[in-house]
Amino acid sequence: MRPLITGNLEDCLLGKVDLRRQWLSQTVEEVQKVVYHLTTEISNQDIRFQAIPYSLTYNGNIKVMAPSQFLVTVPVRGLAGYREAREQRWRYYSLQGTRLPCPLRNPEGLQQWLEVQQFTRSLWQWHKADVNIEGDIVPAKVLQVFRKLVENAIETCHLSGKVSMLTNSIAIRVAMETSEGQVEIELAPEVEIPAWSKKALWPRCWTRWPTPERVKCVKSFGFSLLARSSYHWQLSFSRAEQVLLEQLDEDGGCRRKCLQALRQMKEDVWCPGQRPVLASYHLQTVLFWTCEKYPHTKDWRVFGRGLLRLARKLHKCVSEHFLKHFFVRGGNLLQHASAAELDAVAQRLAFFLKDPSSACPEAAPAGGSGTLHAG
């Protein structure tokens, strides 16, 4: 017999979810105001980068990776009419523009080169040597320019007492003081592509989730390329993924509740801390794969069953150090994660699956385990 989560445990977990939402909304609002001021100043200084407007509702450019970790994507301006590259060529340049004896490695999985000639219309500034080498728009060069703009904007906007640059990676990260404590924000320049990537061979054959109509809608949102590393741009499908999330439970299911409870346990028990090895994005991907495997409304009527299903899938992925990207074949989202940290999470997940009441001890009835069983 398999343990199921009781109503007490469900109420306890979802109560914590509500509390998280309340205090996190204040942090998001503070982050959003700072991002608005910084990106407005950056856009005034360099036309290639767009300002992120302040929004009273959902802001698609600000992603909560963990309670103290944010990813902010900053759209670029002046690149339109994207076309897939027609031919492959070797690259022999360094970031300093010198000639290398051996070619650079080709991009893998969720990476690709980006040539300025892939756009039918481009601002002349994208052809400048500060971001361009041999016709490639190089993410490290873009980040170099953007870093200086961020540093200047912090000073110009008088935010030095609140925001400070972090210098431990090529990606641009800042530390920000909020009313709830310090958070870390990564600012990533983003090239928005209003077409579906040829790397994303989705949907897979014979899948029944989502519906063909929903697939068409999701694909219409295209993809993005993020500057987060030296030579290769990182593929992102955040807008398409958000469409999938927004329309999860049109059939009255409990998928969203299950995801929220999974995230709460990840943050409280399985993977706490300032820089967790698992982010909300990993849990979201686990949900998508599970929805594809269990596409029917009846599969998502009972909260306890749905949550345990997600926890088992997460445990399998963490134990194997392998989580496939939902859209792109060959992309392992845990490829660069610490094996030791993943193993520790796997152990905690195994304990939860053995005794689900451990996620919320205060919900367990006196003298009981907090679970019931299904035959």
N, C-alpha and C positions, 0 to 999 in steps of 0.2 A: 504494500500500500504506500502511496506517495503522500507526503505531507502537503497540506494546502494552508494558505494564510487565512487567519480568521478575520472577522469584521473588526475586532479590537485592534489587531495589528494593522489592518488597512487604514483605519481612522487615525492611528498614531502616526503612520508614515506620511499620509496625506496632510495631516496637521502640520508636520514639520515642513512639508513642501510649501504650504501657505506662508509659514513664518519666513522661510528662505526667500520667497518671492517678495515679501514686504521689505525686508532689509536690503535685499539686493537691488530692488528698484531705486532706492535712494542712491546707492553707489553708482548704478548705471547713469542716473541723471547727472551726477557730478562729473563722471567721466565724459559724458556727452557734451557738457558745457565747455570743458577744457579742450576737447577735440575740435569743437566748432571754432573756438578762438584760434587755436594753433593752425588748423588747416585753412582758415580764412586768411590769416597772415601769410602762410606759405603760398597760397594761390595768388595773392597780391604781388609776391616777390617773383614767382615763376609760373607762367601761364600753363605749363605742362601738367600742373597738379590742381585738381578741383577741391573746392571747399566742401566739407561735409555739413549740410544744413542741420540745425537743431530740429528734432522731431518730438512731438508730444505723444506719439504712439511708437510702434516698432521701428527701429533704425537698423536697416539691413547691413550697414557698414560696420556695426559694432557687434562682435560675437563674444559671448561669455564662455570662455573655455573652462574656467573654474571660478569659484567665488572671488579669487584675488588675481585672476589672469584674464586679460582681454586681448582680442585680436581686432584691430581696426584697419579695414581696407580703404585705401585712399585712391579713388579713381583718377586715372590720368586723362588728359585732354589732348586732342590733336592727332589721334590715330583712328582712322575709320576705313571701312571697306576691307575687312580682314579676309585673307585667303590662306588656305593651307599651303605649306611650302611644297613646291613642285619637285624639287630634287634635293638629295642629301649631299653635303660636302664636308670635308674635313676642316677643322679649325686648328690653326697653329699659333694663335696669339695668346699672350699673357694679359693680365689686367693692366699692366703698364704699357701694353702695346708692342712689346718686343716679340721677336719670332721664336717659337719653341721648336726643338728638334723632333718632338713627337706630337701627334695630334691630341687634342683634348678628348676626354671620354665622351661618348654619346649619351644623351639623356636617357633615363630609364623610367618606366612606369608613368608616374605623375609629373614628369618633367618634359620640357621641350625648349629648343632654340626659338628665338624671335628675331626675324629680319625685318628691317624697315620697309623693304620692298613687298612684304606680305600685305601691306596696306595700300589701297588705291589712293587714299588721301592722307597726308601726314604733314604736320607743322615742320618748318625747316629746323626748328630747335631739336627735333629728334635725330637729325643728321649730324649734329655737332659732336665733336670728339669727347665732350664730357660724359656722354652716355653711349656713344656709338663706336664700335671697333669693326672695321672691315664689313660694314653693312649690318652688323648685328646690334640690336639694342640689348646691352649687357646688364643684367640685373644688379651686379655689384657696382657698376658705374652709376646706375640710377640711384642706388641706395647711398652711394657716396655723396651725390648731389643733394639727395633728400635729407640726409643726416645733417648737413650744414644748414639747410633750411629750417629743420626742426630746432636745432640749437639756437639759431637766430630768433626764431619765433618765440621760444621760451623767454628769452631776454626781452624782446619787444613787447610781449603781452604781459610782462611783469609777473611771470609765473615761477620764477627761480626758487621761491620759498616753498612751492607746492609740487613742482615737477622737476625731475633730474634725469639726465641721460644715463643709461646703463651701457657699458662698453665691452661686455664679455662675449659678443658674437657679431657676425656680419649683419644680422638682422637688426632693425632699429627698435630698441626697447627703451621705455622710460618708466621710472618709478613715480607714482603719484600718491600723495597723501589725501585720503578721503575721511569723512566723518566716521567711517567704520574701520579705518586702518589703511595701511599701505597696500596698493595694488600695482601690478605690473602690466603695462600696455605695450603691445607690439604694433607698430605702424608699418603697414605693408602697401607700397604702391601697387595698383591693380589696373590691368588692361582688361576692360570688359568686352567680351566678344558675343554679339547677338546671334550666334549660330551654335549648333551642337558640334562638339569635337569628334573628329574621326577616330580618336583614340578610345572614345566611350562607346563600345559595342553593346548597347543597351536599348531595349530590354533583351534579356536572354530568351532563347526559344522555349516555348511551352510554359512560360510563367503566366500566372493569373492575377498577379498583383504588381503594380496597379492596373487599372483598366486601360484599354487602348486609348480611350479619350483622355485619361489623365496623363498617360505617357506623352501624348502629343502636346499637351499643355506644359508639362515639365520641360520637354526639350525646347520649347519656344523661348525659354529663359536663357538658353545658351550656357556659356561658361566664362571663366575669367583666368587670367594669368597673373600670378603674384610674384613680386620681387622679394625673395627671402633667402637667396643663396648667391653664389658667385657667378656662374656662367649660365645656369639653366633656370627657366621660369617654371613655377609650380602651377599645375592645373588645379582649379578650384571650381566646384559646382554648387556653391553656397546658395545661390538664388533658386536653382532647381530643387535643391534639398529642402529649402524653406517651403516651397510649394507642396512637396510631399508631406511635410510636417503639419502644415496648416490644414490640410484636408484629410487627416488620418482617420477621423472617427465620424465621417458623414453617415455611417451605417449604425451609429449609436454604440460603437465598441468602446473599449477602455484602453486602447494602445497608448494614448498620451499620458494617462494616469500611471500606467505601468512604467513608461519611460521616466517620468518625474520621480517616482518612488525609487527606481533603479539609480538615478542620479543622486538622490538624497543619501542612499546607503553608500554609494561610492564615495561621496564627500565626507560622510560621518564615520564610516567604519572601514571600508575596504581600501580606500586610497585617499586619506586626508592629507593635509599639508599645503604649503604655499605653492609648490611646483609639482603637482601630482603627475605620475607616469601616465595616467589615463585622463583624457579630457572629455568634456561633454560630447565632442564630435565622435569619439570612439563609441560611446553608448548609442548615439543616434544611428551610427552605421550598423551596430548590432540589431537595433530595432528594425531597420530596413530589411536586413537579411532575414530576420524572423518573420516579418510580415510577408515576404515573398514565399517563405516556406509554409506559412499558415495564412492563406489568403482569405479564408471564409469568415463571415460575420460571427458564426458560432464559435470560432476559435478565440474570440476576444470579448466574450460576454462576461466571463468570470475573472475578476481582478487577480485573485491569487494564482490561478493557472497561468495567466499571461505574464505575471511578474516572474514566476519561477522559470517559465520558458525562456525569458530574456536572461535571467541569471545563469541558467545552464549554458546558453550560447556564449555569454561573456566568459564564463569559466573555461570553456573549451578553447576560445580564442586566446585568452591570457595564458593558459597552460601551454599552448603550442607556440606562443609568441608570434601569432599570425592572425591578422584580421584583414581580409580582402576589402579593397575599395569597392563601393557598391556599383560604380559606373565603369571603372577602368580595370581591365584585366591586368594581372601582374603587379598591382599596387598593394604592398603590404603596409598598412598604417602603423604597425608596431615594429617596423624594420629597425628603427634607430632607438627604440626604447631600451632602458636598462633591464637586462635579463633577471638580475637579482630582485629588482623592484617588482617586475611582473610575477615572479615566482611567489613573492610575499603576498601580492594581491590574490593570486590563485589559491593560496592556503586559506585566506580569510573568506573567499567565496565558497570554498569547499565546506568550511565550518557553517556558513549560512545555509547552504543547501541541505546540510545534515540537520540543522535546527534553525528554521526561519525566524523563530521568535527572538533569536539573538540580535536581530536588527533593531528591535525596539523592546527591550526587557520590561519597561513599565507597562506594556500592553498585555503581558502574559497574565492570565488569571491566577489567583492564589492556588498553589498546589497543582497547577497544570502547566503544560508546555507551551501554550499559546498557539497550538496547531490542531487541526482536525485532519481526518484521513478520508481519502476517496478510494473505494474499492475498485 
